[in-house]
Structure formats: C-alpha cells, structure tokens
Amino acid sequence: MARTRLADAVRVARWADGALGPGTQGGTPDGKGTLSDRTAARAAGELGLTTEQVRSDWDIARLAGLVEVHGADARPGWRLRAWDRDDSAVLRGWVALFDAWSLACPEPGGQEPSAVADTVSAMPQVLSFLQLSAGPVPVEQLLDLLGQRVTELRTERCEVPYAPAAEAGPTEPSAAPPRPEDRRAAEPVTPGELAPLLDWALGALAGVGALELDDEPQGGQATLTPLGSWAVWVKLEQICVAAQSPAGNIEQAAEDMLRGCARLRPNAARAEYQAWLAARPVGRAVTELLAAARGEDALLRGLAFEALRVVGAPAEAGVRAAASEATLRPYALLWLAEHDGADPEDAHEALTRDEATWLWVDTAAAVADHGEGPMLVRHLESAMQATVPQLLQEVRAVGHPRTVQVLVALAAAHPDPALAKAVRRAAFQVHTGGG
C-alpha cells in the first residue's frame, strides 16, 4: 500500500534525478527546493501529466524524503536510492508523509492560526481513538472528541485566576503567580469553530492514505486504512518504548547514553538504544552517535555503531560519509557490509588487512581501558595474523595512535614471559620510532 501511495511521487523524483543533472536551473531560489515553471512544464510534457500533478507529486516526494532539499536545490534522498531493495525505506517514506499531513494540504482560509495549531496538536488523540475503534466512526463523534481535546489544550495554557479583576485588587510586584488549581478553565470550543478544521484534517489524512471518508447525509464516517492503523500503532509503540527506558538513559546525550550501556548485556543495550532513538529525530540521533564515535574512547566507538545498527537504513548516508574518516572507516565498512546483506560473521571480508589490523588495535584499546587482563589476552586470539611476530609487525605498521598503550597493557597481562617480552620490545620500538 505504501508503494502504491507513493508511486507517483517516486516517478517524478526519478524523472528529476535523471533529467536534471548537477548545475541545472531546476529549482527556484526560495530555499524550498520547489520546481521552476519551466522544469514543471518539462516534466509534465515528458511524463504525460499536468503541471499541477507534477507539483503535487513533487511536494509529496519532498515530504516523504524521496528528495532532500539543500538550499534552493533538491537532491535524491536515500529512500529513493533504496526504493527497489528496501521495504523499510518505503514504509519510512510513507510515515514521513503521514507525519507531515498538515503540510500536504493547505488549511482552509480565514482560520485563526492558534485554532489550526490546536487542531494539529489534538489530532493524535483523534487518530488513537480511530485506531482503538477498529472500524468506522461518525465524524460528528470525532468533532466532539476534537472539541474536548482542544479545550484541554487551551485550559493547560490558561493562567487567568478564577477571581474577577475587580475583586482581585491591585497586583503587587512580588505577588506569587497563580497556582494551577486557581487557573480558570478555558471556554468550551464550539462545534462551528472546529468543524471546518476537522474537515480539513480528515481530508488531508485521507489524501496521504491514512484513512477513508464515507460521505453520508448524517455527516459521514471516518475509518483508518490498514496503513493508517499500522502507523498509529507504531507511534503508540514508540511512545511506550520511550517511556520505558530500561536503564534510564533516554534523556542523556549520546556519549553518556553509550557509557550507560557499556555494562549492559547485548539485548538490554539494544532495548536502551531503541528507547533513546524513539525519543529524538533520527537525523539528529545519527549525528550525535557519529560525533560520539569520533571521540578518543574506543569503547564508545564500537557501541555507537551498535546503536547505528538499531537505526538501520536511515543511518546509511551518515555511515557512508563516515567511511572516509580513518578512525571510523573499519566500523563504517562493517556496518555497510551488514546493511547490504552480508552475514555478520563474514562482514570482515569487506576490510583490507590494514583496516582489520587497525580495528583489532582499536578494539584492544577499548578492552585495555574498560576490561580486564584476561579479556585482553583472549583478544589476542582473535587477530587474523597466524603468529604473534607477524601481528606485532603489522600492528606497528598500521599506525594506530593507541598502539603503544595497547602493547604495554598486553605485555603486562600475558602470562607467557617470553611473549610478554616480545610485546614490550615491540611497544618500545613503536615508542622510539625504531624498526
């Protein structure tokens, strides 16, 4: 259903990707990435559409993330690139459109901006009611529910005390603000005030495919589509997950959250990542995780990419960019290999020998900083090199900034005196720049 709903937008986005090369004047200098009249007319002619259809499909493509706006230009988004191979990209694109329903259809004219904002804020409760009803609901009943919710929203903002101004007397500068229990309830909202706004909201949601409207003489009914019911369920699940952060790190910055997950078992850490991600926009979350990965703590680097695995496809663009950074490259290449379908046990084949050695040293640094000696000794067994002398030679050549500290820690932890001596010698050679 999501593919069908977005098919026209995908067609226009792909046309733009193929027909408008870099440097073309396809956009307008309004900072919104809209199509120029000339480009819209050209697209209409080549696709057999009207210019109005092209502009509508282009707007949907922008709202669904099929194209991304950069200044006055629009470029293909990751969802368009992944459209044919990743069903999650399709669903995320539709959910983005669902979230932007109030932008997909202009509100009716002559309405107070505050009333429009209150309607948008109240619609999640209306949609939740539709989802729980699991069937047609009279629009008249939805109008009553919307009125109750808008009244609640306005009451929450109301700070006017019950006492009339004439009885309250002059206000002293030091007087305490009114207590919540002293605040006057907002005047109930009239159906006539909200009826056109509810019609707009329901029409816009029907336009993006979230619900269906049945026109009847008594006022009609609204029913969530299977796609709309799924989307509302996902939103409710996200709220529940965010409210049940297992380790209480949901409000922390990425680095602090990762530190809080360092001692958790894999499943518990994954649940924490999910709760943390559910509480913030995905783009911001990816940026924060990559910033944490760039720090000096190798443990956080590995944990950050574990969290990015939970993010999934939306992190692809950021991870691909990170692959150009030497510190993050091995982690990014492993992430991308797994994302492209490689078995996690075989993903290391995406790394060159030097990259794999660099990753071994970085992981050893994390173990040295946060683990115990025996764990570091076991880590030695995970090296791809067949012998310790060969490992030491390649470790010295790879140039990791923590090489000396790792080798010193390994020498101190290893029970074999001869091997420990060889490792210390290698550490000394790296420290002094010797061969």
C-alpha positions in Angstrom: 0.0 0.0 0.0 2.8 2.4 0.8 4.4 1.7 -2.6 1.2 2.4 -4.3 0.5 5.6 -2.4 4.0 7.0 -3.2 4.3 5.6 -6.8 3.5 8.9 -8.5 5.9 10.8 -6.3 8.7 8.3 -7.0 8.1 8.6 -10.7 8.5 12.4 -10.6 11.5 12.2 -8.3 13.2 9.7 -10.6 12.5 11.8 -13.6 14.2 14.8 -11.8 17.1 12.6 -10.8 17.7 11.5 -14.4 16.7 14.7 -16.3 18.2 17.4 -14.1 22.0 17.0 -13.8 24.2 18.9 -11.4 24.2 22.6 -12.0 20.9 22.8 -13.9 18.5 25.5 -13.0 15.6 23.3 -12.0 14.8 24.9 -8.7 13.8 28.3 -7.6 15.8 30.5 -5.2 13.3 30.3 -2.4 15.2 27.9 -0.3 12.4 25.3 -0.5 13.6 23.2 -3.5 10.4 23.9 -5.4 10.3 23.3 -9.2 10.6 26.3 -11.5 7.7 26.8 -14.0 10.0 25.7 -16.9 11.0 22.5 -15.1 7.5 21.7 -14.1 6.2 22.2 -17.6 9.0 20.0 -19.0 8.2 17.2 -16.5 4.5 17.4 -17.3 5.2 17.0 -21.0 7.6 14.1 -20.7 5.6 12.2 -18.1 2.1 12.9 -19.6 0.9 14.8 -16.6 -0.5 18.3 -15.9 1.8 20.8 -14.2 -0.5 20.7 -11.2 0.0 17.0 -10.9 3.8 17.3 -11.2 3.9 20.0 -8.5 1.7 17.9 -6.2 3.8 14.8 -6.7 7.0 16.8 -6.2 5.7 18.2 -2.9 4.8 14.6 -1.7 8.3 13.5 -2.8 9.9 16.2 -0.6 7.7 15.4 2.4 8.4 11.7 2.1 12.1 12.2 1.9 12.4 10.9 -1.6 14.2 14.1 -2.4 16.1 16.2 0.1 16.3 20.0 -0.1 19.7 21.7 0.1 19.2 25.5 -0.2 17.4 26.1 -3.5 18.3 22.7 -4.8 16.8 19.2 -4.3 18.7 16.0 -4.5 17.7 12.3 -4.4 17.2 11.1 -0.9 18.3 7.7 0.5 14.8 6.5 0.4 14.7 6.9 -3.4 18.0 5.1 -3.8 16.8 2.2 -1.6 13.3 2.1 -3.0 13.6 -1.1 -5.0 15.6 -3.1 -2.5 14.4 -2.0 1.0 10.8 -2.2 2.1 11.6 -0.3 5.3 12.7 2.7 3.1 9.2 2.7 1.5 7.4 2.5 4.9 9.6 5.2 6.4 8.9 7.4 3.4 5.2 7.0 3.9 5.4 7.5 7.6 7.3 10.8 6.9 4.4 11.8 4.7 1.9 10.8 7.3 3.7 12.9 9.9 3.5 15.9 7.6 -0.2 15.6 6.7 -0.8 19.2 7.8 1.7 20.4 5.3 0.5 18.1 2.5 -2.9 20.0 2.3 -3.2 23.8 3.0 -5.5 24.7 5.8 -8.8 26.5 5.0 -8.6 30.2 4.7 -9.9 32.6 7.3 -8.9 30.4 10.3 -7.1 31.6 13.4 -3.5 30.3 13.4 -3.9 29.3 17.0 -7.0 27.2 16.2 -5.1 25.5 13.4 -2.2 24.7 15.7 -4.6 23.3 18.4 -6.3 21.1 15.8 -2.9 19.7 14.6 -1.9 19.1 18.3 -5.2 17.4 19.0 -5.3 15.0 16.0 -3.1 12.3 17.5 -5.8 11.7 20.1 -8.4 11.6 17.4 -6.3 9.1 15.4 -5.7 7.0 18.5 -9.5 6.8 19.1 -10.0 5.7 15.5 -7.3 3.0 15.9 -8.9 1.7 19.1 -12.4 1.8 17.5 -11.1 -0.6 14.7 -14.0 0.5 12.4 -16.0 3.4 11.1 -16.5 6.3 13.5 -19.1 9.1 12.8 -17.4 12.4 12.0 -19.8 14.1 14.5 -18.3 11.9 17.3 -14.8 12.9 16.2 -15.8 16.5 16.2 -16.9 16.2 19.8 -13.6 14.5 20.8 -11.6 17.1 19.0 -13.5 19.9 20.8 -12.8 18.2 24.2 -9.1 17.9 23.4 -8.7 21.5 22.1 -10.5 22.7 25.3 -8.0 20.7 27.4 -5.1 22.2 25.5 -6.3 25.7 25.9 -7.0 25.1 29.6 -3.4 23.9 30.1 -2.2 27.3 28.7 -4.7 29.4 30.7 -3.1 31.3 33.6 -6.0 33.5 34.5 -7.1 33.2 38.2 -10.8 32.5 39.0 -11.2 35.8 40.8 -12.5 38.6 38.6 -10.1 41.5 38.1 -12.4 43.9 40.1 -12.3 41.6 43.1 -8.7 40.7 43.0 -7.4 44.2 43.8 -4.1 45.7 42.6 -1.4 43.2 41.8 1.7 43.5 43.9 5.0 43.1 42.0 6.0 40.4 44.5 2.7 38.5 44.3 3.1 34.8 43.6 1.9 33.5 40.3 -1.5 31.8 40.2 -1.4 28.2 41.3 -2.6 25.5 38.8 -5.7 24.9 40.9 -6.5 28.6 40.7 -6.4 28.8 36.9 -9.7 29.3 35.1 -10.8 26.7 32.6 -10.9 27.8 29.0 -14.2 28.4 27.4 -15.5 25.3 25.7 -14.9 25.2 22.0 -17.9 25.4 19.8 -18.5 22.8 17.0 -18.9 25.5 14.5 -15.3 26.7 15.2 -13.7 23.4 14.7 -15.9 21.7 12.1 -14.1 23.2 9.0 -10.7 22.4 10.7 -11.7 18.8 11.3 -12.9 18.5 7.7 -9.5 19.8 6.6 -7.6 17.4 8.9 -9.6 14.4 7.9 -9.3 15.3 4.2 -5.6 15.8 4.5 -5.1 12.5 6.2 -7.3 10.8 3.6 -5.1 12.4 1.0 -2.0 10.8 2.3 -3.7 7.4 2.6 -4.2 7.2 6.4 -8.0 7.0 6.4 -11.1 6.7 4.3 -14.1 9.0 4.4 -17.7 7.9 3.7 -20.0 10.7 2.8 -23.4 10.3 4.3 -26.4 12.5 4.8 -25.9 12.3 8.5 -22.4 13.7 8.4 -20.3 10.8 7.2 -17.8 8.4 8.8 -14.1 8.0 9.0 -12.1 4.8 9.0 -8.4 4.2 9.3 -6.9 2.4 6.4 -4.7 -0.7 7.3 -1.7 1.5 6.5 -3.0 4.3 8.8 -3.8 1.8 11.6 -0.3 0.4 11.4 1.2 3.9 11.5 -0.8 4.9 14.6 0.1 1.7 16.3 3.8 2.3 15.5 3.6 5.8 17.0 1.9 4.5 20.2 4.6 1.8 20.5 7.3 4.4 20.1 5.7 6.4 22.9 5.6 3.3 25.2 9.2 2.4 24.4 10.4 5.9 25.1 8.5 5.9 28.4 10.1 2.6 29.5 13.8 3.3 29.0 15.3 0.2 30.8 18.4 1.9 32.2 17.1 5.5 32.4 19.4 7.0 29.8 16.7 8.3 27.5 17.3 12.0 28.2 21.1 11.7 28.1 23.4 12.9 25.3 24.7 10.1 23.0 28.0 9.8 24.7 26.5 9.5 28.2 23.9 7.1 26.9 26.5 4.8 25.4 28.6 4.9 28.6 25.4 3.8 30.5 25.0 0.9 28.1 28.6 -0.3 28.4 27.9 -2.7 31.2 24.6 -4.0 29.8 24.0 -7.3 28.2 23.5 -7.1 24.4 19.7 -7.4 24.5 19.4 -4.9 27.3 21.7 -2.5 25.5 19.7 -2.8 22.3 16.5 -2.0 24.2 18.1 1.0 25.6 19.2 2.1 22.1 15.7 1.7 20.8 14.2 3.8 23.7 16.8 6.5 23.2 16.2 6.6 19.4 12.5 6.7 19.8 12.8 9.9 21.8 14.5 12.1 19.1 14.5 12.7 15.4 16.5 10.1 13.5 18.8 12.6 11.7 19.8 14.2 15.0 20.3 10.8 16.6 22.7 9.6 13.8 24.7 12.9 14.0 25.1 12.5 17.8 26.1 8.9 17.6 28.7 9.6 14.9 30.1 12.5 17.0 30.4 10.2 20.0 32.2 7.7 17.7 34.8 10.3 16.8 36.0 10.7 20.4 39.0 9.1 22.0 37.2 6.3 23.7 37.3 3.3 21.5 34.6 1.5 23.5 32.1 4.3 22.7 33.2 4.0 19.0 32.1 0.3 18.9 28.9 1.0 20.9 28.0 3.9 18.7 28.0 1.7 15.6 26.0 -1.0 17.5 23.4 1.7 18.1 23.6 2.7 14.5 22.7 -0.9 13.6 19.5 -0.4 15.5 18.8 2.8 13.5 19.1 0.8 10.3 18.7 2.3 6.8 18.2 5.9 7.8 21.8 6.0 9.0 23.2 4.8 5.7 24.1 8.2 4.3 25.9 9.3 7.5 27.7 6.0 7.8 28.9 6.2 4.2 30.2 9.6 4.8 32.0 8.4 7.9 33.8 5.7 5.9 36.0 8.5 4.5 37.4 9.1 8.1 40.3 6.9 9.0 39.2 6.5 12.6 35.7 5.4 11.7 36.3 3.6 8.4 36.6 0.0 9.6 33.5 0.3 11.7 31.6 2.0 8.8 32.6 -0.6 6.3 31.4 -3.4 8.6 28.1 -1.6 9.1 27.6 -1.1 5.4 28.5 -4.7 4.6 25.9 -6.0 7.1 23.4 -3.4 5.8 23.9 -4.7 2.3 23.1 -8.2 3.4 26.4 -9.8 4.4 26.4 -12.2 7.3 27.9 -10.5 10.4 30.4 -13.4 10.6 31.6 -12.7 7.0 31.4 -8.9 7.1 35.1 -8.6 8.0 35.8 -9.6 4.4 34.9 -6.0 3.5 38.1 -4.8 5.2 41.6 -4.7 3.9 44.2 -6.4 6.0 45.4 -3.0 7.3 41.9 -1.9 8.1 41.3 -5.2 10.0 44.5 -4.7 11.9 43.6 -1.1 12.8 40.2 -2.3 14.1 42.0 -5.0 16.2 44.1 -2.4 17.8 41.2 -0.1 18.4 39.1 -2.9 20.0 42.1 -3.8 22.1 42.3 -0.2 23.3 38.7 -0.5 24.4 39.4 -3.7 26.3 42.6 -2.2 27.9 40.6 0.8 29.1 37.4 -0.9 30.2 38.1 -4.6 30.5 40.4 -7.0 32.4 43.7 -8.5 31.6 42.4 -12.0 30.7 40.0 -10.4 28.3 42.9 -8.6 26.5 44.8 -11.9 26.3 41.7 -13.6 24.8 41.5 -10.7 22.3 45.0 -11.7 21.1 43.5 -14.9 19.8 41.1 -13.0 17.6 43.8 -11.5 15.4 43.9 -12.6 11.8 47.7 -13.0 11.8 48.9 -16.5 12.2 51.8 -15.7 14.6 52.4 -13.1 17.2 55.6 -11.8 15.5 53.5 -11.2 12.3 50.8 -9.5 14.3 53.3 -7.2 16.0 54.9 -6.3 12.7 51.6 -5.4 11.2 50.3 -3.6 14.3 53.5 -1.4 14.3 53.0 -0.6 10.6 49.3 0.3 10.8 50.0 3.5 12.9 47.1 3.4 15.4 47.6 6.2 17.9 47.0 3.8 20.8 49.4 1.1 19.7 52.0 1.7 22.4 49.4 1.7 25.2 47.8 -1.5 23.8 51.1 -3.4 23.6 52.2 -2.3 27.1 48.8 -3.5 28.5 49.0 -6.8 26.6 52.6 -7.4 27.8 51.5 -6.8 31.4 48.5 -9.1 31.2 50.0 -12.0 29.3 51.2 -15.0 31.4 53.9 -16.1 28.9 57.1 -14.3 29.9 58.7 -14.8 26.5 55.7 -13.5 24.6 55.3 -10.6 27.1 59.0 -9.7 26.5 58.5 -9.6 22.7 55.4 -7.4 23.1 57.2 -5.0 25.3 60.1 -4.8 22.9 57.6 -4.0 20.1 56.0 -1.3 22.2 59.4 0.2 22.9 60.2 0.2 19.1 56.9 2.0 18.3 57.5 4.5 21.1 61.0 5.3 19.9 60.3 5.0 16.2 62.7 2.1 15.8 62.3 -0.6 13.2 
